[in-house]
Amino acid sequence: MSDNTRQLPVITLPTDAGLAMAPNELGQQSRRLPPWLRRNLEPGGGHGETASLIAELGLETVCSSAKCPNRLECWSARTATFMILGNVCTRPCGFCSVPKGKTEALELDEPLRVAEAAKRLGLKHVVITSVTRDDLADGGADHFRQTIDAVRAATGATIEVLVPDFIGKEGALAQLMAAKPDVFNHNTETVPRLYRTVRGRKSHYPWTLKLLADAKKIMPTVKTKSGLMLGLGETHDELLDVFADLLEQGVDFLTLGQYLQPTLESLAVERYLPPEEFETLGALARSMGFKQVASGPLVRSSYHARDMAENGLVE
């Protein structure tokens, strides 16, 4: 851990703000959301057109698979985060609603279908993510490379990738980085103390830091990005330590958002942080040195990613 926090201005963070979750009569956590997480969308909108295009081309999106609360807003704005390598993950993460189990064969034409969708949506910044594929020798890195190349050829858009950790996949990161993404994102998700509970036995906090550092070493011009989910029981001191660790690896962009329990079987929410607390944490992260920070209850890794990339890619 670095000493980045030592010269910081004093900013008071609340220790008891937000709503603690109370068990109901079934012993399960109440899923009632606080007012700041309730969204009232206008009727109509253009999300149907985006949904139809995704269905027509047989694509997966993290918007649907991860039950993102911003899906209708983003789809109405004709944007989506494409999820490649199938819709079944080899990691049993406790926070995620993506199906786990036996994976399927890669669809070799998927890169071209993603490129077609990006072209027809008129995207200027394309975010590509994936499930984790521990069953593949390269973890899916070459499929990422092919998708980046196809999208860039079809659209000329800037490309952001949100990747799994590629643990045990020697050469995978270099293979992906050969396609020269503009933004390289790998989510830290939570603090070290909670890593095994939240991310499972195969994920390791030091490896996450190394992956982010190695991406920058391979391609010094790439903007690296990471995100954390809050409300899982982390402390403010633990968050500040993670901020410092990420900065020590050269991470440029940071996203902070509220964890929302996607299914009753998923990890419970320990606390809902109010918007003011996210604003304070975001301001603190900026003061520590991150070039771009998005911090708010509904912020997700790819939420308004184009805005962050456009601002952050200009030196």
Secondary structure, DSSP 8 states (H G I E B T S, - for coil): --SGGGG-------SS-SEE--B-TTSSB-----GGG-----SS-SHHHHHHHHHHTT-EEHHHHTT-TTHHHHHHTT--EEEES-S-BS---TT--S-BS------TTHHHHHHHHHHHHT-SEEEEEE---TTSTTTTHHHHHHHHHHHHHHH--EEEEE----TT-TTHHHHHHTT--SEEE---BS-GGGHHHHH-TT--HHHHHHHHHHHHHH-TTSEEEEEEEE-SS--HHHHHHHHHHHHHTT--EEEEEE----STTS----EE--HHHHHHHHHHHHHHT-SEEEESTT--TTTTHHHHHHHHS--
